[in-house]
Amino acid sequence: MPVQLSAKTTGEDFYKEVLQATPIYDDPELDAYIKKLGNEIVAQSEMAGEKFTFTLLDSPDLNAFATRDNYVYVNRGLLNYVSNEAQLVSVLAHEVGHITKKHVTGQEGKATGAQILSTIAAVLSGSGEVYEAGMAYANSIIRGHGRRNELEADEAGAEYMAKLGYKPSEMISMLSIMKDYEMLQKDRAKAKGASKQTYHGIFASHPRNDSRLRTVVSKAQRLQSTETRGDGAARYRELTEGLIWGENFLAKEKKPERYSDMTLRVRFDYPKGWTQTNDTIKRSSVGSPESKEAKLSLTPIARTAQSPEEYLYNFLKVAKLEQGSAIAPAGLKGFSGILPGDENQPNQRIAVIYYKLNAFVFKGEVDKPAQFADADKLFVESIKTFRPISRREIAGQKPKTIHYVRATNATNFDALGKALNLNATELDDLRIINGHYPSGEPVAGDWIKIFKQ
């Protein structure tokens, strides 16, 4: 379970918990780039000289957050929406501002903590409902302190940007992209009867029209360094060319006990610590513990029109099972029971699960009758983990990546969408990551981000 929010919770506690749920993105050069920019921002702040920890997470979500003890996290997904170095600096500076203004400690840190914990809980549990419940709590606190805190973080961040030589107006550009994304996500969620909370999310109007934000940025521009850094777009394109778009299943931890067949599109987990031997021709698998005193096998066979129970008795000619009952792992149809043995022949666990055109037949066996009761508990739990592998997960084995192309006089997003075979949802995403949502078009010579497999 995630760590509980309390005064004793440290930034390191959060860090460990976050990394259990979401791995670090495997790109040392990009990671070093973010750390370098982050530390340059800190050097311009009231906390210059103090240690900050900047971490790039392999998450597809558009998000960044800060926690107590000077930890700042950036999701890989956020980088898909950033167009240049100055916009990235605006995000990092905003999060550093939350820390320097002490928004992530004590009473005022509760909203941030609630949001972090809800996100972690959702990742660990796979439950969107857990996330929404946590966000509802966080938003109830944000109504009290959040609007003031976000503007304070914007003001601090804009000052740090200006002192480094970046245009603070790039913060408005970045927040505008985030607002467009927020609006699109809310529309999508509303169509499904759900709700959706996103990064920052406090502007009633669009950031470009928000007088408070414009005042903050104008104030910071007076601190602008005489040595401008420009927007750093070329360097940013260089480092993010090939950046993964969407979910990266390749980065997810591969359980050693997990059997997966990408052709049949099924998987299940053997008991922890068991090893497996797989026959790629027959597409069968056998797993057993180190002692070899038990084994669980899976064999796919063509199914019939009969029910799983009838299939066992009539097609496979299995003798009458004891404790036979219907099972439904992942909502699939199946049947399982115990094939009784005798004083010399141990009981066996038999199960069949239907998926598409195949019947997946499980058989759990032990060496000695006395071993069956304990082993059968493991057999049953393992069979329960049987799942189809989604198209999304299969596609994720070769994730889409971001690439940059130059727009010509003939370039428009509808044409790009057709060329890339994008659906309407993906076309909206393409517009947003290029800062042209809902209806803008690129100008000849502009660099355009596309995502493709």
C-alpha positions in Angstrom: 0.0 0.0 0.0 1.2 3.6 -0.6 2.7 5.4 2.3 0.2 7.3 4.5 0.3 11.1 4.5 1.6 12.4 7.8 4.0 14.9 9.2 6.6 12.1 9.5 6.4 11.2 5.8 9.6 12.3 4.1 10.4 13.1 0.6 12.5 10.0 0.4 9.5 7.9 1.5 7.5 9.4 -1.4 10.4 8.8 -3.8 10.6 5.1 -2.9 6.9 4.7 -3.3 6.7 6.6 -6.6 9.5 4.4 -8.1 7.8 1.3 -7.0 4.8 2.3 -9.1 6.5 4.1 -12.0 10.0 3.4 -13.3 12.6 6.1 -14.2 12.6 6.8 -18.0 15.6 5.1 -19.5 17.3 8.0 -21.3 20.4 9.1 -19.5 21.1 12.1 -21.7 17.5 13.4 -21.4 17.6 12.7 -17.6 20.9 14.6 -17.2 19.4 17.5 -19.3 16.4 17.9 -16.9 18.7 17.7 -13.8 21.0 20.4 -15.3 18.1 22.7 -16.0 16.6 22.0 -12.6 19.7 22.8 -10.8 20.3 26.0 -12.8 16.8 27.1 -11.7 17.5 26.3 -8.0 20.7 28.4 -8.3 18.5 31.5 -9.1 16.1 30.8 -6.2 16.0 31.6 -2.5 17.2 28.1 -1.8 20.4 28.3 -3.9 23.0 25.8 -2.7 20.4 23.3 -1.3 20.1 19.8 -2.7 17.2 19.2 -5.0 16.4 15.8 -6.6 14.9 15.9 -10.2 13.5 12.7 -11.5 12.1 11.8 -15.0 9.4 9.1 -14.7 8.3 6.8 -17.4 4.7 7.7 -17.2 2.5 8.8 -20.3 0.5 11.3 -18.2 0.9 15.1 -18.7 2.1 15.9 -15.2 4.8 17.2 -13.0 4.8 17.5 -9.2 6.9 18.5 -6.2 7.1 16.9 -2.8 8.7 17.9 0.5 12.4 17.6 1.0 13.1 19.2 -2.4 12.0 16.4 -4.8 10.7 17.3 -8.2 9.2 14.8 -10.6 8.5 15.2 -14.4 6.5 12.6 -16.3 7.9 11.5 -19.7 4.4 12.2 -21.1 4.6 15.9 -20.3 7.7 16.2 -22.5 5.5 15.2 -25.5 3.6 18.4 -25.1 6.6 20.7 -24.6 7.9 22.4 -27.7 11.2 24.0 -26.5 13.6 24.3 -23.6 12.0 27.5 -22.3 8.6 25.8 -21.9 10.3 22.9 -20.0 12.1 25.4 -17.8 8.7 27.0 -17.0 7.4 23.7 -15.7 10.5 22.9 -13.7 10.6 26.5 -12.3 6.9 26.3 -11.3 7.6 23.1 -9.3 10.7 24.5 -7.7 8.5 27.5 -6.8 6.1 25.2 -4.9 9.1 24.1 -2.8 10.7 27.5 -2.2 7.3 28.9 -1.2 6.8 26.0 1.2 3.6 24.7 -0.5 4.7 21.1 0.0 5.2 20.9 3.7 2.8 20.8 6.7 -0.9 21.8 6.3 -0.5 23.3 2.9 1.2 20.2 1.6 -1.9 18.1 2.0 -3.4 18.7 -1.4 -0.2 17.9 -3.2 0.2 14.8 -1.0 -3.3 13.7 -1.6 -2.9 14.0 -5.4 0.4 12.1 -5.3 -1.0 9.3 -3.1 -4.1 9.0 -5.3 -2.0 8.7 -8.4 0.3 6.1 -6.8 -2.7 4.2 -5.4 -4.3 4.1 -8.9 -1.1 2.8 -10.5 -0.7 0.1 -7.8 -4.4 -0.9 -7.8 -5.2 -0.4 -11.4 -8.3 1.5 -10.3 -9.4 4.8 -11.8 -12.0 5.0 -9.0 -9.2 5.2 -6.4 -7.6 8.0 -8.4 -10.8 10.0 -8.7 -11.6 9.6 -5.0 -8.1 10.9 -4.0 -8.4 13.8 -6.5 -11.8 14.8 -5.0 -10.2 15.1 -1.6 -7.2 17.0 -3.0 -9.5 19.4 -4.8 -11.5 20.1 -1.7 -8.2 21.4 -0.1 -7.1 23.2 -3.3 -10.2 25.4 -3.0 -8.7 26.8 0.2 -5.0 27.2 -0.7 -4.5 26.0 -4.3 -5.3 29.1 -6.3 -3.0 31.2 -4.2 -0.3 28.6 -4.2 -0.4 28.0 -7.9 0.0 31.7 -8.7 2.8 32.1 -6.1 4.6 29.2 -7.8 4.0 30.8 -11.2 5.4 34.1 -9.9 8.5 32.5 -8.4 9.0 30.3 -11.5 8.7 33.3 -13.9 11.3 35.2 -11.9 13.7 32.2 -12.0 13.2 32.0 -15.8 13.8 35.6 -16.3 17.0 35.6 -14.3 18.3 32.7 -16.3 17.6 34.5 -19.6 14.4 32.9 -20.7 11.2 34.8 -21.7 8.7 34.4 -18.8 5.9 34.5 -21.5 6.9 30.9 -22.4 5.2 30.0 -19.1 1.9 31.2 -20.6 2.5 29.2 -23.7 3.1 26.1 -21.7 0.1 26.6 -19.4 -2.1 27.3 -22.5 -1.1 23.9 -24.0 -1.9 22.3 -20.6 -5.3 24.1 -20.5 -6.2 22.9 -24.0 -5.3 19.4 -22.9 -7.4 19.7 -19.7 -10.4 20.9 -21.7 -10.1 18.1 -24.2 -9.7 15.5 -21.4 -12.7 16.8 -19.6 -14.8 16.7 -22.8 -13.7 13.1 -23.3 -14.4 12.2 -19.7 -17.8 13.9 -19.8 -18.7 11.8 -22.9 -18.0 8.7 -20.8 -19.9 10.1 -17.7 -16.6 10.5 -15.7 -14.5 13.4 -14.5 -10.9 14.3 -15.1 -8.4 16.4 -13.2 -5.2 17.6 -14.7 -2.0 19.5 -14.0 -2.4 23.0 -12.5 -6.1 23.2 -13.5 -7.0 26.3 -11.5 -7.7 28.8 -14.4 -11.4 29.5 -14.8 -10.5 31.2 -18.2 -7.8 30.3 -20.6 -4.2 31.2 -19.3 -3.7 33.5 -22.3 -6.6 35.6 -21.0 -5.9 35.3 -17.3 -5.1 38.7 -15.9 -3.5 37.4 -12.7 -1.0 35.3 -14.7 -0.3 38.1 -17.2 0.5 40.4 -14.2 2.9 37.8 -12.7 4.7 37.4 -16.1 4.9 41.1 -16.7 6.4 41.6 -13.3 9.0 38.9 -13.9 10.1 40.4 -17.3 11.6 43.4 -15.4 14.1 40.9 -14.0 15.1 39.6 -17.4 18.8 38.9 -17.8 20.7 40.9 -20.4 22.0 37.6 -21.7 19.1 35.8 -23.3 19.1 32.1 -23.8 16.5 32.0 -26.5 13.9 29.3 -26.4 16.4 26.4 -26.9 14.0 24.7 -29.4 16.8 23.1 -31.4 18.4 21.4 -28.4 15.1 20.2 -27.1 14.2 18.7 -30.5 17.5 16.9 -30.6 17.0 15.4 -27.1 13.4 14.4 -27.6 13.6 13.0 -31.1 12.3 9.4 -30.7 10.7 10.1 -27.3 8.1 7.4 -26.5 4.5 8.5 -27.0 1.8 6.9 -24.9 2.2 3.9 -22.6 5.5 2.1 -22.7 4.8 -1.5 -21.9 8.5 -2.4 -22.5 9.4 -0.4 -19.4 7.0 -2.3 -17.2 8.6 -4.9 -14.9 8.4 -8.3 -16.4 7.5 -10.8 -13.7 9.7 -13.9 -14.0 6.7 -16.1 -13.1 4.5 -14.7 -15.9 3.7 -16.8 -18.9 2.8 -14.7 -22.0 1.9 -15.8 -25.5 1.6 -12.8 -27.9 0.3 -14.9 -30.7 -2.6 -16.5 -28.7 -2.8 -13.2 -26.7 -3.0 -14.8 -23.3 -1.0 -14.6 -20.1 -1.1 -15.9 -16.5 1.2 -15.9 -13.5 2.7 -19.0 -11.9 3.2 -19.0 -8.1 6.0 -16.7 -7.0 9.4 -18.3 -7.2 8.3 -21.0 -9.7 10.2 -21.5 -13.0 8.6 -22.4 -16.3 9.5 -24.4 -19.3 7.7 -23.4 -22.5 7.1 -25.3 -25.8 6.9 -22.7 -28.5 5.7 -25.2 -31.1 2.9 -26.6 -29.0 2.4 -23.3 -27.3 2.3 -25.2 -23.9 3.9 -24.4 -20.6 4.9 -26.2 -17.4 5.8 -24.5 -14.2 7.1 -25.9 -10.9 8.8 -24.8 -7.7 12.5 -25.4 -7.0 11.7 -28.7 -5.2 9.9 -30.0 -8.3 7.3 -31.6 -6.0 4.4 -29.9 -7.8 3.8 -28.7 -11.3 1.1 -26.8 -13.2 0.8 -27.1 -17.0 -1.2 -25.2 -19.6 -2.1 -26.7 -23.0 -4.2 -24.9 -25.6 -6.5 -27.1 -27.6 -9.2 -26.2 -30.2 -12.5 -25.6 -28.4 -15.9 -26.8 -29.4 -19.4 -25.3 -29.2 -20.0 -27.2 -25.9 -19.8 -25.4 -22.5 -16.4 -25.7 -20.7 -17.9 -28.3 -18.3 -19.2 -30.4 -21.2 -15.9 -30.0 -23.0 -14.1 -31.5 -20.1 -16.4 -34.5 -19.7 -17.4 -35.1 -23.3 -14.4 -34.0 -25.4 -11.4 -34.5 -23.0 -13.1 -37.6 -21.4 -12.2 -36.4 -17.9 -13.7 -38.5 -15.1 -16.2 -36.9 -12.8 -14.6 -34.0 -10.9 -15.1 -33.2 -7.3 -15.9 -29.7 -6.1 -16.5 -28.8 -9.8 -17.7 -25.2 -10.5 -17.8 -22.6 -13.1 -14.9 -20.1 -13.1 -14.6 -16.7 -14.9 -11.1 -15.3 -14.8 -11.1 -11.9 -16.5 -14.8 -12.5 -17.4 -14.0 -15.5 -19.5 -16.0 -18.8 -19.4 -14.4 -21.7 -17.7 -14.8 -24.7 -15.4 -12.6 -26.2 -12.7 -12.5 -29.1 -10.3 -10.5 -31.8 -8.6 -9.9 -35.1 -10.2 -9.8 -37.5 -7.2 -6.9 -39.9 -6.8 -6.3 -42.7 -4.3 -3.7 -43.6 -1.7 -1.1 -44.1 -4.5 -2.3 -41.5 -7.0 -2.6 -37.9 -5.8 -5.5 -35.7 -6.6 -5.2 -33.3 -9.6 -6.6 -29.9 -10.2 -8.2 -29.6 -13.7 -9.4 -26.4 -15.3 -10.4 -25.3 -18.8 -10.9 -21.7 -19.9 -12.3 -20.6 -23.2 -10.8 -17.7 -25.1 -11.5 -17.1 -28.8 -11.1 -20.4 -30.7 -9.1 -22.2 -28.0 -9.7 -24.1 -24.8 -6.9 -23.5 -22.4 -6.5 -26.6 -20.3 -4.7 -26.4 -16.9 -3.6 -29.5 -14.9 -2.1 -29.2 -11.4 -0.2 -32.2 -10.1 1.9 -33.2 -7.0 4.3 -36.1 -6.2 2.6 -37.2 -3.0 -1.1 -37.1 -1.9 -0.2 -35.2 1.3 1.2 -32.3 -0.7 -2.0 -31.7 -2.7 -4.0 -29.5 -0.3 -1.3 -26.8 0.0 -0.3 -27.0 -3.7 -4.0 -26.8 -4.8 -4.3 -23.3 -3.2 -1.4 -22.2 -5.4 -2.9 -23.9 -8.5 -6.3 -22.1 -8.0 -4.7 -18.7 -7.5 -2.5 -19.1 -10.5 -5.4 -20.1 -12.7 -7.3 -17.0 -11.6 -4.6 -14.8 -13.1 -5.3 -16.0 -16.6 -6.0 -13.0 -18.9 -6.2 -12.0 -22.5 -3.5 -9.7 -23.6 -5.1 -6.4 -24.9 -4.4 -4.9 -28.3 -3.0 -1.9 -26.4 -0.5 -4.0 -24.6 0.6 -5.8 -27.8 0.9 -2.4 -29.6 2.9 -1.2 -26.6 5.6 -3.8 -27.2 6.6 -1.5 -30.0 5.4 1.9 -28.7 4.9 5.0 -30.9 7.6 7.6 -30.8 7.8 11.4 -31.4 9.5 12.7 -34.5 9.9 16.2 -35.9 9.2 17.3 -39.5 9.2 20.6 -41.3 5.8 22.0 -42.4 5.4 23.0 -46.1 2.8 25.2 -47.7 0.7 22.0 -48.2 1.0 20.8 -44.6 -2.2 20.7 -42.5 -3.3 18.5 -39.7 -6.1 16.7 -41.6 -3.6 15.6 -44.2 -1.1 14.6 -41.6 -3.8 12.5 -39.8 -4.6 10.7 -43.0 -0.9 10.1 -43.8 -0.3 8.7 -40.3 -3.6 6.8 -40.3 -4.8 8.6 -37.1 -8.3 8.5 -35.8 -10.2 11.6 -34.6 -8.9 11.2 -31.0 -5.3 10.9 -32.1 -5.7 13.9 -34.5 -6.8 16.1 -31.5 -3.7 14.9 -29.7 -1.5 15.8 -32.6 -3.0 19.3 -32.7 -2.5 19.8 -28.9 1.2 18.6 -28.8 1.9 21.2 -31.5 0.0 24.0 -29.8 -2.8 24.2 -32.5 -5.8 22.9 -30.7 -8.7 23.0 -31.6 -8.4 24.4 -35.2 -5.0 26.0 -35.8 -2.7 25.0 -38.7 1.1 25.1 -39.0 2.9 27.7 -41.1 5.4 26.7 -43.8 8.8 26.2 -42.1 7.5 25.4 -38.7 8.8 22.3 -36.9 5.9 19.8 -36.4 5.8 16.9 -33.9 4.3 13.7 -35.1 4.0 10.3 -33.4 4.2 7.1 -35.3 5.1 3.4 -34.8 
